[in-house]
Amino acid sequence: MLLLRDGRRIPLNYQFAADYDDQRAGYLFCDTATVDPAAFLGRLYVVCDDGTSVIVAITHHSDRYLAVAGRVLAQEDAAA
């Protein structure tokens, strides 16, 4: 699930190509055709299937996927 700053939640599939330590890079596959590109500025959050939260920055976007780089949040940060 991708959490936007305005509170919207976008269902997605994800594929992280790199996972070094707490860093992640990869793709979020989701329909963003109706989302204003300005919504992708700044830090966004991805909640993975296992409950892990990843804070991400969008490096490229299209209507079907987002390329991202980010890091896994520590449990205490994710709860805040």
PDB file of N, CA, C and O in Angstrom:
ATOM      1  N   MET A   1       0.851  -1.169   0.000  1.00  0.00           N
ATOM      2  CA  MET A   1       0.000   0.000   0.000  1.00  0.00           C
ATOM      3  C   MET A   1       0.897   1.232   0.000  1.00  0.00           C
ATOM      4  O   MET A   1       1.810   1.343   0.819  1.00  0.00           O
ATOM      5  N   LEU A   2       0.635   2.154  -0.917  1.00  0.00           N
ATOM      6  CA  LEU A   2       1.351   3.429  -0.963  1.00  0.00           C
ATOM      7  C   LEU A   2       0.507   4.469  -0.248  1.00  0.00           C
ATOM      8  O   LEU A   2      -0.662   4.662  -0.583  1.00  0.00           O
ATOM      9  N   LEU A   3       1.091   5.137   0.731  1.00  0.00           N
ATOM     10  CA  LEU A   3       0.386   6.167   1.489  1.00  0.00           C
ATOM     11  C   LEU A   3       0.836   7.533   0.995  1.00  0.00           C
ATOM     12  O   LEU A   3       2.003   7.901   1.132  1.00  0.00           O
ATOM     13  N   LEU A   4      -0.099   8.280   0.419  1.00  0.00           N
ATOM     14  CA  LEU A   4       0.213   9.621  -0.062  1.00  0.00           C
ATOM     15  C   LEU A   4       0.073  10.630   1.069  1.00  0.00           C
ATOM     16  O   LEU A   4      -0.571  10.349   2.080  1.00  0.00           O
ATOM     17  N   ARG A   5       0.670  11.790   0.902  1.00  0.00           N
ATOM     18  CA  ARG A   5       0.645  12.823   1.947  1.00  0.00           C
ATOM     19  C   ARG A   5      -0.754  13.322   2.242  1.00  0.00           C
ATOM     20  O   ARG A   5      -1.025  13.768   3.356  1.00  0.00           O
ATOM     21  N   ASP A   6      -1.660  13.256   1.255  1.00  0.00           N
ATOM     22  CA  ASP A   6      -3.031  13.730   1.474  1.00  0.00           C
ATOM     23  C   ASP A   6      -3.925  12.669   2.112  1.00  0.00           C
ATOM     24  O   ASP A   6      -5.129  12.879   2.261  1.00  0.00           O
ATOM     25  N   GLY A   7      -3.339  11.528   2.489  1.00  0.00           N
ATOM     26  CA  GLY A   7      -4.088  10.478   3.163  1.00  0.00           C
ATOM     27  C   GLY A   7      -4.600   9.372   2.260  1.00  0.00           C
ATOM     28  O   GLY A   7      -5.068   8.343   2.748  1.00  0.00           O
ATOM     29  N   ARG A   8      -4.520   9.566   0.958  1.00  0.00           N
ATOM     30  CA  ARG A   8      -4.971   8.509   0.043  1.00  0.00           C
ATOM     31  C   ARG A   8      -4.055   7.303   0.133  1.00  0.00           C
ATOM     32  O   ARG A   8      -2.861   7.417   0.412  1.00  0.00           O
ATOM     33  N   ARG A   9      -4.649   6.150  -0.111  1.00  0.00           N
ATOM     34  CA  ARG A   9      -3.913   4.883  -0.116  1.00  0.00           C
ATOM     35  C   ARG A   9      -4.080   4.250  -1.484  1.00  0.00           C
ATOM     36  O   ARG A   9      -5.196   4.105  -1.982  1.00  0.00           O
ATOM     37  N   ILE A  10      -2.965   3.876  -2.086  1.00  0.00           N
ATOM     38  CA  ILE A  10      -2.998   3.274  -3.416  1.00  0.00           C
ATOM     39  C   ILE A  10      -2.502   1.836  -3.304  1.00  0.00           C
ATOM     40  O   ILE A  10      -1.360   1.610  -2.902  1.00  0.00           O
ATOM     41  N   PRO A  11      -3.346   0.853  -3.655  1.00  0.00           N
ATOM     42  CA  PRO A  11      -2.888  -0.537  -3.630  1.00  0.00           C
ATOM     43  C   PRO A  11      -1.814  -0.744  -4.694  1.00  0.00           C
ATOM     44  O   PRO A  11      -1.852  -0.124  -5.757  1.00  0.00           O
ATOM     45  N   LEU A  12      -0.865  -1.613  -4.399  1.00  0.00           N
ATOM     46  CA  LEU A  12       0.235  -1.818  -5.333  1.00  0.00           C
ATOM     47  C   LEU A  12       0.868  -3.186  -5.168  1.00  0.00           C
ATOM     48  O   LEU A  12       0.644  -3.888  -4.183  1.00  0.00           O
ATOM     49  N   ASN A  13       1.653  -3.536  -6.150  1.00  0.00           N
ATOM     50  CA  ASN A  13       2.605  -4.639  -6.068  1.00  0.00           C
ATOM     51  C   ASN A  13       3.971  -3.986  -6.109  1.00  0.00           C
ATOM     52  O   ASN A  13       4.139  -2.942  -6.739  1.00  0.00           O
ATOM     53  N   TYR A  14       4.942  -4.581  -5.452  1.00  0.00           N
ATOM     54  CA  TYR A  14       6.265  -3.969  -5.423  1.00  0.00           C
ATOM     55  C   TYR A  14       7.332  -4.996  -5.753  1.00  0.00           C
ATOM     56  O   TYR A  14       7.154  -6.199  -5.559  1.00  0.00           O
ATOM     57  N   GLN A  15       8.439  -4.488  -6.253  1.00  0.00           N
ATOM     58  CA  GLN A  15       9.595  -5.323  -6.573  1.00  0.00           C
ATOM     59  C   GLN A  15      10.832  -4.513  -6.217  1.00  0.00           C
ATOM     60  O   GLN A  15      11.181  -3.558  -6.910  1.00  0.00           O
ATOM     61  N   PHE A  16      11.490  -4.901  -5.133  1.00  0.00           N
ATOM     62  CA  PHE A  16      12.715  -4.218  -4.744  1.00  0.00           C
ATOM     63  C   PHE A  16      13.890  -4.951  -5.371  1.00  0.00           C
ATOM     64  O   PHE A  16      14.109  -6.133  -5.106  1.00  0.00           O
ATOM     65  N   ALA A  17      14.638  -4.247  -6.196  1.00  0.00           N
ATOM     66  CA  ALA A  17      15.774  -4.846  -6.895  1.00  0.00           C
ATOM     67  C   ALA A  17      17.032  -4.805  -6.041  1.00  0.00           C
ATOM     68  O   ALA A  17      17.941  -5.612  -6.237  1.00  0.00           O
ATOM     69  N   ALA A  18      17.093  -3.891  -5.112  1.00  0.00           N
ATOM     70  CA  ALA A  18      18.257  -3.766  -4.237  1.00  0.00           C
ATOM     71  C   ALA A  18      17.771  -3.663  -2.801  1.00  0.00           C
ATOM     72  O   ALA A  18      16.842  -2.913  -2.499  1.00  0.00           O
ATOM     73  N   ASP A  19      18.405  -4.421  -1.924  1.00  0.00           N
ATOM     74  CA  ASP A  19      18.076  -4.338  -0.502  1.00  0.00           C
ATOM     75  C   ASP A  19      19.351  -4.499   0.317  1.00  0.00           C
ATOM     76  O   ASP A  19      19.630  -5.566   0.864  1.00  0.00           O
ATOM     77  N   TYR A  20      20.105  -3.432   0.385  1.00  0.00           N
ATOM     78  CA  TYR A  20      21.342  -3.413   1.141  1.00  0.00           C
ATOM     79  C   TYR A  20      21.074  -2.809   2.511  1.00  0.00           C
ATOM     80  O   TYR A  20      20.660  -1.655   2.619  1.00  0.00           O
ATOM     81  N   ASP A  21      21.313  -3.598   3.561  1.00  0.00           N
ATOM     82  CA  ASP A  21      21.085  -3.157   4.925  1.00  0.00           C
ATOM     83  C   ASP A  21      19.635  -2.678   5.056  1.00  0.00           C
ATOM     84  O   ASP A  21      18.718  -3.478   4.867  1.00  0.00           O
ATOM     85  N   ASP A  22      19.399  -1.406   5.372  1.00  0.00           N
ATOM     86  CA  ASP A  22      18.019  -0.923   5.495  1.00  0.00           C
ATOM     87  C   ASP A  22      17.588  -0.115   4.275  1.00  0.00           C
ATOM     88  O   ASP A  22      16.542   0.533   4.304  1.00  0.00           O
ATOM     89  N   GLN A  23      18.373  -0.145   3.212  1.00  0.00           N
ATOM     90  CA  GLN A  23      18.056   0.620   2.011  1.00  0.00           C
ATOM     91  C   GLN A  23      17.341  -0.245   0.986  1.00  0.00           C
ATOM     92  O   GLN A  23      17.607  -1.442   0.869  1.00  0.00           O
ATOM     93  N   ARG A  24      16.433   0.372   0.249  1.00  0.00           N
ATOM     94  CA  ARG A  24      15.675  -0.335  -0.787  1.00  0.00           C
ATOM     95  C   ARG A  24      15.632   0.518  -2.049  1.00  0.00           C
ATOM     96  O   ARG A  24      15.620   1.747  -1.987  1.00  0.00           O
ATOM     97  N   ALA A  25      15.609  -0.157  -3.189  1.00  0.00           N
ATOM     98  CA  ALA A  25      15.419   0.505  -4.480  1.00  0.00           C
ATOM     99  C   ALA A  25      14.654  -0.459  -5.362  1.00  0.00           C
ATOM    100  O   ALA A  25      14.902  -1.664  -5.322  1.00  0.00           O
ATOM    101  N   GLY A  26      13.737   0.045  -6.151  1.00  0.00           N
ATOM    102  CA  GLY A  26      12.967  -0.840  -7.016  1.00  0.00           C
ATOM    103  C   GLY A  26      11.766  -0.143  -7.603  1.00  0.00           C
ATOM    104  O   GLY A  26      11.784   1.061  -7.858  1.00  0.00           O
ATOM    105  N   TYR A  27      10.713  -0.924  -7.814  1.00  0.00           N
ATOM    106  CA  TYR A  27       9.527  -0.442  -8.516  1.00  0.00           C
ATOM    107  C   TYR A  27       8.261  -0.730  -7.725  1.00  0.00           C
ATOM    108  O   TYR A  27       8.129  -1.771  -7.080  1.00  0.00           O
ATOM    109  N   LEU A  28       7.335   0.220  -7.793  1.00  0.00           N
ATOM    110  CA  LEU A  28       5.992   0.047  -7.256  1.00  0.00           C
ATOM    111  C   LEU A  28       5.058   0.018  -8.453  1.00  0.00           C
ATOM    112  O   LEU A  28       4.990   0.978  -9.221  1.00  0.00           O
ATOM    113  N   PHE A  29       4.343  -1.077  -8.610  1.00  0.00           N
ATOM    114  CA  PHE A  29       3.431  -1.230  -9.743  1.00  0.00           C
ATOM    115  C   PHE A  29       2.021  -0.902  -9.279  1.00  0.00           C
ATOM    116  O   PHE A  29       1.438  -1.621  -8.467  1.00  0.00           O
ATOM    117  N   CYS A  30       1.478   0.197  -9.805  1.00  0.00           N
ATOM    118  CA  CYS A  30       0.154   0.651  -9.393  1.00  0.00           C
ATOM    119  C   CYS A  30      -0.401   1.599 -10.449  1.00  0.00           C
ATOM    120  O   CYS A  30       0.333   2.103 -11.299  1.00  0.00           O
ATOM    121  N   ASP A  31      -1.700   1.831 -10.382  1.00  0.00           N
ATOM    122  CA  ASP A  31      -2.358   2.736 -11.324  1.00  0.00           C
ATOM    123  C   ASP A  31      -2.322   4.146 -10.753  1.00  0.00           C
ATOM    124  O   ASP A  31      -2.991   4.441  -9.763  1.00  0.00           O
ATOM    125  N   THR A  32      -1.544   5.008 -11.376  1.00  0.00           N
ATOM    126  CA  THR A  32      -1.431   6.388 -10.908  1.00  0.00           C
ATOM    127  C   THR A  32      -1.977   7.383 -11.933  1.00  0.00           C
ATOM    128  O   THR A  32      -1.688   8.577 -11.856  1.00  0.00           O
ATOM    129  N   ALA A  33      -2.761   6.895 -12.884  1.00  0.00           N
ATOM    130  CA  ALA A  33      -3.264   7.746 -13.971  1.00  0.00           C
ATOM    131  C   ALA A  33      -4.091   8.921 -13.454  1.00  0.00           C
ATOM    132  O   ALA A  33      -4.091   9.985 -14.073  1.00  0.00           O
ATOM    133  N   THR A  34      -4.789   8.754 -12.343  1.00  0.00           N
ATOM    134  CA  THR A  34      -5.656   9.821 -11.835  1.00  0.00           C
ATOM    135  C   THR A  34      -5.006  10.641 -10.721  1.00  0.00           C
ATOM    136  O   THR A  34      -5.649  11.510 -10.134  1.00  0.00           O
ATOM    137  N   VAL A  35      -3.740  10.368 -10.433  1.00  0.00           N
ATOM    138  CA  VAL A  35      -3.048  11.068  -9.348  1.00  0.00           C
ATOM    139  C   VAL A  35      -2.238  12.227  -9.925  1.00  0.00           C
ATOM    140  O   VAL A  35      -1.496  12.059 -10.893  1.00  0.00           O
ATOM    141  N   ASP A  36      -2.389  13.397  -9.320  1.00  0.00           N
ATOM    142  CA  ASP A  36      -1.603  14.563  -9.724  1.00  0.00           C
ATOM    143  C   ASP A  36      -0.127  14.270  -9.442  1.00  0.00           C
ATOM    144  O   ASP A  36       0.202  13.869  -8.326  1.00  0.00           O
ATOM    145  N   PRO A  37       0.768  14.454 -10.407  1.00  0.00           N
ATOM    146  CA  PRO A  37       2.197  14.185 -10.187  1.00  0.00           C
ATOM    147  C   PRO A  37       2.787  14.931  -8.990  1.00  0.00           C
ATOM    148  O   PRO A  37       3.775  14.477  -8.414  1.00  0.00           O
ATOM    149  N   ALA A  38       2.204  16.059  -8.607  1.00  0.00           N
ATOM    150  CA  ALA A  38       2.689  16.794  -7.436  1.00  0.00           C
ATOM    151  C   ALA A  38       2.540  15.974  -6.155  1.00  0.00           C
ATOM    152  O   ALA A  38       3.237  16.233  -5.174  1.00  0.00           O
ATOM    153  N   ALA A  39       1.648  15.000  -6.152  1.00  0.00           N
ATOM    154  CA  ALA A  39       1.449  14.153  -4.971  1.00  0.00           C
ATOM    155  C   ALA A  39       2.657  13.265  -4.699  1.00  0.00           C
ATOM    156  O   ALA A  39       2.784  12.711  -3.607  1.00  0.00           O
ATOM    157  N   PHE A  40       3.542  13.127  -5.679  1.00  0.00           N
ATOM    158  CA  PHE A  40       4.708  12.258  -5.517  1.00  0.00           C
ATOM    159  C   PHE A  40       5.947  13.006  -5.028  1.00  0.00           C
ATOM    160  O   PHE A  40       7.016  12.411  -4.892  1.00  0.00           O
ATOM    161  N   LEU A  41       5.812  14.306  -4.763  1.00  0.00           N
ATOM    162  CA  LEU A  41       6.938  15.072  -4.241  1.00  0.00           C
ATOM    163  C   LEU A  41       7.104  14.795  -2.757  1.00  0.00           C
ATOM    164  O   LEU A  41       6.122  14.574  -2.049  1.00  0.00           O
ATOM    165  N   GLY A  42       8.316  14.806  -2.294  1.00  0.00           N
ATOM    166  CA  GLY A  42       8.580  14.587  -0.879  1.00  0.00           C
ATOM    167  C   GLY A  42       8.593  13.115  -0.525  1.00  0.00           C
ATOM    168  O   GLY A  42       8.564  12.244  -1.394  1.00  0.00           O
ATOM    169  N   ARG A  43       8.638  12.861   0.766  1.00  0.00           N
ATOM    170  CA  ARG A  43       8.715  11.486   1.254  1.00  0.00           C
ATOM    171  C   ARG A  43       7.336  10.851   1.317  1.00  0.00           C
ATOM    172  O   ARG A  43       6.375  11.457   1.792  1.00  0.00           O
ATOM    173  N   LEU A  44       7.258   9.629   0.832  1.00  0.00           N
ATOM    174  CA  LEU A  44       6.024   8.850   0.884  1.00  0.00           C
ATOM    175  C   LEU A  44       6.315   7.547   1.609  1.00  0.00           C
ATOM    176  O   LEU A  44       7.475   7.191   1.818  1.00  0.00           O
ATOM    177  N   TYR A  45       5.269   6.840   1.990  1.00  0.00           N
ATOM    178  CA  TYR A  45       5.430   5.603   2.738  1.00  0.00           C
ATOM    179  C   TYR A  45       4.803   4.440   1.989  1.00  0.00           C
ATOM    180  O   TYR A  45       3.724   4.557   1.409  1.00  0.00           O
ATOM    181  N   VAL A  46       5.508   3.314   2.017  1.00  0.00           N
ATOM    182  CA  VAL A  46       4.995   2.060   1.481  1.00  0.00           C
ATOM    183  C   VAL A  46       4.869   1.102   2.651  1.00  0.00           C
ATOM    184  O   VAL A  46       5.807   0.938   3.430  1.00  0.00           O
ATOM    185  N   VAL A  47       3.714   0.472   2.775  1.00  0.00           N
ATOM    186  CA  VAL A  47       3.522  -0.574   3.779  1.00  0.00           C
ATOM    187  C   VAL A  47       3.515  -1.897   3.026  1.00  0.00           C
ATOM    188  O   VAL A  47       2.628  -2.159   2.213  1.00  0.00           O
ATOM    189  N   CYS A  48       4.517  -2.727   3.308  1.00  0.00           N
ATOM    190  CA  CYS A  48       4.680  -4.004   2.610  1.00  0.00           C
ATOM    191  C   CYS A  48       3.731  -5.060   3.175  1.00  0.00           C
ATOM    192  O   CYS A  48       3.125  -4.868   4.229  1.00  0.00           O
ATOM    193  N   ASP A  49       3.614  -6.165   2.464  1.00  0.00           N
ATOM    194  CA  ASP A  49       2.710  -7.249   2.866  1.00  0.00           C
ATOM    195  C   ASP A  49       3.016  -7.778   4.262  1.00  0.00           C
ATOM    196  O   ASP A  49       2.104  -8.190   4.980  1.00  0.00           O
ATOM    197  N   ASP A  50       4.297  -7.771   4.655  1.00  0.00           N
ATOM    198  CA  ASP A  50       4.671  -8.301   5.966  1.00  0.00           C
ATOM    199  C   ASP A  50       4.584  -7.249   7.071  1.00  0.00           C
ATOM    200  O   ASP A  50       4.976  -7.512   8.208  1.00  0.00           O
ATOM    201  N   GLY A  51       4.071  -6.057   6.742  1.00  0.00           N
ATOM    202  CA  GLY A  51       3.918  -4.996   7.727  1.00  0.00           C
ATOM    203  C   GLY A  51       5.096  -4.044   7.808  1.00  0.00           C
ATOM    204  O   GLY A  51       5.026  -3.042   8.519  1.00  0.00           O
ATOM    205  N   THR A  52       6.167  -4.331   7.103  1.00  0.00           N
ATOM    206  CA  THR A  52       7.330  -3.453   7.085  1.00  0.00           C
ATOM    207  C   THR A  52       6.969  -2.132   6.415  1.00  0.00           C
ATOM    208  O   THR A  52       6.302  -2.119   5.381  1.00  0.00           O
ATOM    209  N   SER A  53       7.407  -1.028   7.001  1.00  0.00           N
ATOM    210  CA  SER A  53       7.189   0.293   6.407  1.00  0.00           C
ATOM    211  C   SER A  53       8.487   0.781   5.787  1.00  0.00           C
ATOM    212  O   SER A  53       9.557   0.683   6.388  1.00  0.00           O
ATOM    213  N   VAL A  54       8.373   1.309   4.575  1.00  0.00           N
ATOM    214  CA  VAL A  54       9.531   1.832   3.854  1.00  0.00           C
ATOM    215  C   VAL A  54       9.219   3.266   3.461  1.00  0.00           C
ATOM    216  O   VAL A  54       8.195   3.531   2.832  1.00  0.00           O
ATOM    217  N   ILE A  55      10.092   4.186   3.825  1.00  0.00           N
ATOM    218  CA  ILE A  55       9.940   5.570   3.397  1.00  0.00           C
ATOM    219  C   ILE A  55      10.653   5.689   2.054  1.00  0.00           C
ATOM    220  O   ILE A  55      11.810   5.287   1.924  1.00  0.00           O
ATOM    221  N   VAL A  56       9.961   6.242   1.053  1.00  0.00           N
ATOM    222  CA  VAL A  56      10.511   6.255  -0.300  1.00  0.00           C
ATOM    223  C   VAL A  56      10.472   7.650  -0.914  1.00  0.00           C
ATOM    224  O   VAL A  56       9.671   8.505  -0.535  1.00  0.00           O
ATOM    225  N   ALA A  57      11.364   7.843  -1.869  1.00  0.00           N
ATOM    226  CA  ALA A  57      11.352   9.009  -2.748  1.00  0.00           C
ATOM    227  C   ALA A  57      11.171   8.474  -4.160  1.00  0.00           C
ATOM    228  O   ALA A  57      11.789   7.480  -4.540  1.00  0.00           O
ATOM    229  N   ILE A  58      10.333   9.131  -4.925  1.00  0.00           N
ATOM    230  CA  ILE A  58      10.058   8.718  -6.300  1.00  0.00           C
ATOM    231  C   ILE A  58      11.164   9.267  -7.195  1.00  0.00           C
ATOM    232  O   ILE A  58      11.432  10.468  -7.190  1.00  0.00           O
ATOM    233  N   THR A  59      11.803   8.389  -7.962  1.00  0.00           N
ATOM    234  CA  THR A  59      12.844   8.830  -8.890  1.00  0.00           C
ATOM    235  C   THR A  59      12.338   8.894 -10.324  1.00  0.00           C
ATOM    236  O   THR A  59      12.930   9.576 -11.160  1.00  0.00           O
ATOM    237  N   HIS A  60      11.251   8.190 -10.615  1.00  0.00           N
ATOM    238  CA  HIS A  60      10.627   8.224 -11.940  1.00  0.00           C
ATOM    239  C   HIS A  60       9.187   7.755 -11.781  1.00  0.00           C
ATOM    240  O   HIS A  60       8.902   6.881 -10.962  1.00  0.00           O
ATOM    241  N   HIS A  61       8.275   8.336 -12.567  1.00  0.00           N
ATOM    242  CA  HIS A  61       6.888   7.877 -12.474  1.00  0.00           C
ATOM    243  C   HIS A  61       6.267   7.788 -13.853  1.00  0.00           C
ATOM    244  O   HIS A  61       6.659   8.493 -14.783  1.00  0.00           O
ATOM    245  N   SER A  62       5.294   6.911 -13.961  1.00  0.00           N
ATOM    246  CA  SER A  62       4.451   6.789 -15.144  1.00  0.00           C
ATOM    247  C   SER A  62       3.055   6.446 -14.636  1.00  0.00           C
ATOM    248  O   SER A  62       2.824   6.416 -13.427  1.00  0.00           O
ATOM    249  N   ASP A  63       2.132   6.190 -15.542  1.00  0.00           N
ATOM    250  CA  ASP A  63       0.776   5.827 -15.123  1.00  0.00           C
ATOM    251  C   ASP A  63       0.687   4.413 -14.567  1.00  0.00           C
ATOM    252  O   ASP A  63      -0.317   4.061 -13.947  1.00  0.00           O
ATOM    253  N   ARG A  64       1.720   3.592 -14.775  1.00  0.00           N
ATOM    254  CA  ARG A  64       1.659   2.192 -14.368  1.00  0.00           C
ATOM    255  C   ARG A  64       2.666   1.785 -13.306  1.00  0.00           C
ATOM    256  O   ARG A  64       2.501   0.744 -12.671  1.00  0.00           O
ATOM    257  N   TYR A  65       3.711   2.588 -13.098  1.00  0.00           N
ATOM    258  CA  TYR A  65       4.699   2.223 -12.088  1.00  0.00           C
ATOM    259  C   TYR A  65       5.431   3.459 -11.582  1.00  0.00           C
ATOM    260  O   TYR A  65       5.421   4.519 -12.207  1.00  0.00           O
ATOM    261  N   LEU A  66       6.066   3.282 -10.427  1.00  0.00           N
ATOM    262  CA  LEU A  66       6.914   4.312  -9.834  1.00  0.00           C
ATOM    263  C   LEU A  66       8.261   3.676  -9.530  1.00  0.00           C
ATOM    264  O   LEU A  66       8.312   2.599  -8.937  1.00  0.00           O
ATOM    265  N   ALA A  67       9.338   4.313  -9.920  1.00  0.00           N
ATOM    266  CA  ALA A  67      10.676   3.878  -9.520  1.00  0.00           C
ATOM    267  C   ALA A  67      10.998   4.603  -8.216  1.00  0.00           C
ATOM    268  O   ALA A  67      10.776   5.808  -8.099  1.00  0.00           O
ATOM    269  N   VAL A  68      11.522   3.867  -7.239  1.00  0.00           N
ATOM    270  CA  VAL A  68      11.729   4.447  -5.915  1.00  0.00           C
ATOM    271  C   VAL A  68      13.091   4.085  -5.341  1.00  0.00           C
ATOM    272  O   VAL A  68      13.726   3.111  -5.745  1.00  0.00           O
ATOM    273  N   ALA A  69      13.511   4.897  -4.394  1.00  0.00           N
ATOM    274  CA  ALA A  69      14.654   4.607  -3.537  1.00  0.00           C
ATOM    275  C   ALA A  69      14.219   4.987  -2.132  1.00  0.00           C
ATOM    276  O   ALA A  69      13.521   5.982  -1.939  1.00  0.00           O
ATOM    277  N   GLY A  70      14.632   4.191  -1.153  1.00  0.00           N
ATOM    278  CA  GLY A  70      14.202   4.505   0.198  1.00  0.00           C
ATOM    279  C   GLY A  70      14.883   3.662   1.245  1.00  0.00           C
ATOM    280  O   GLY A  70      15.862   2.968   0.973  1.00  0.00           O
ATOM    281  N   ARG A  71      14.345   3.735   2.451  1.00  0.00           N
ATOM    282  CA  ARG A  71      14.901   2.952   3.554  1.00  0.00           C
ATOM    283  C   ARG A  71      13.777   2.411   4.433  1.00  0.00           C
ATOM    284  O   ARG A  71      12.699   2.994   4.540  1.00  0.00           O
ATOM    285  N   VAL A  72      14.069   1.294   5.045  1.00  0.00           N
ATOM    286  CA  VAL A  72      13.125   0.654   5.961  1.00  0.00           C
ATOM    287  C   VAL A  72      13.086   1.465   7.246  1.00  0.00           C
ATOM    288  O   VAL A  72      14.127   1.854   7.777  1.00  0.00           O
ATOM    289  N   LEU A  73      11.893   1.714   7.739  1.00  0.00           N
ATOM    290  CA  LEU A  73      11.742   2.432   9.000  1.00  0.00           C
ATOM    291  C   LEU A  73      11.906   1.470  10.161  1.00  0.00           C
ATOM    292  O   LEU A  73      11.446   0.329  10.110  1.00  0.00           O
ATOM    293  N   ALA A  74      12.563   1.940  11.203  1.00  0.00           N
ATOM    294  CA  ALA A  74      12.646   1.163  12.431  1.00  0.00           C
ATOM    295  C   ALA A  74      11.241   1.036  13.005  1.00  0.00           C
ATOM    296  O   ALA A  74      10.389   1.885  12.744  1.00  0.00           O
ATOM    297  N   GLN A  75      10.992   0.003  13.773  1.00  0.00           N
ATOM    298  CA  GLN A  75       9.657  -0.248  14.320  1.00  0.00           C
ATOM    299  C   GLN A  75       9.120   0.955  15.088  1.00  0.00           C
ATOM    300  O   GLN A  75       7.943   1.288  14.952  1.00  0.00           O
ATOM    301  N   GLU A  76       9.962   1.620  15.899  1.00  0.00           N
ATOM    302  CA  GLU A  76       9.480   2.756  16.688  1.00  0.00           C
ATOM    303  C   GLU A  76       9.145   3.949  15.802  1.00  0.00           C
ATOM    304  O   GLU A  76       8.246   4.721  16.134  1.00  0.00           O
ATOM    305  N   ASP A  77       9.858   4.122  14.662  1.00  0.00           N
ATOM    306  CA  ASP A  77       9.539   5.198  13.723  1.00  0.00           C
ATOM    307  C   ASP A  77       8.240   4.906  12.986  1.00  0.00           C
ATOM    308  O   ASP A  77       7.448   5.816  12.739  1.00  0.00           O
ATOM    309  N   ALA A  78       8.017   3.648  12.633  1.00  0.00           N
ATOM    310  CA  ALA A  78       6.817   3.265  11.892  1.00  0.00           C
ATOM    311  C   ALA A  78       5.561   3.446  12.742  1.00  0.00           C
ATOM    312  O   ALA A  78       4.492   3.740  12.208  1.00  0.00           O
ATOM    313  N   ALA A  79       5.681   3.275  14.053  1.00  0.00           N
ATOM    314  CA  ALA A  79       4.531   3.391  14.943  1.00  0.00           C
ATOM    315  C   ALA A  79       4.144   4.849  15.187  1.00  0.00           C
ATOM    316  O   ALA A  79       3.010   5.135  15.571  1.00  0.00           O
ATOM    317  N   ALA A  80       5.076   5.764  14.968  1.00  0.00           N
ATOM    318  CA  ALA A  80       4.821   7.190  15.252  1.00  0.00           C
ATOM    319  C   ALA A  80       3.905   7.838  14.251  1.00  0.00           C
ATOM    320  O   ALA A  80       3.606   9.027  14.367  1.00  0.00           O
TER     321      ALA A  80
END
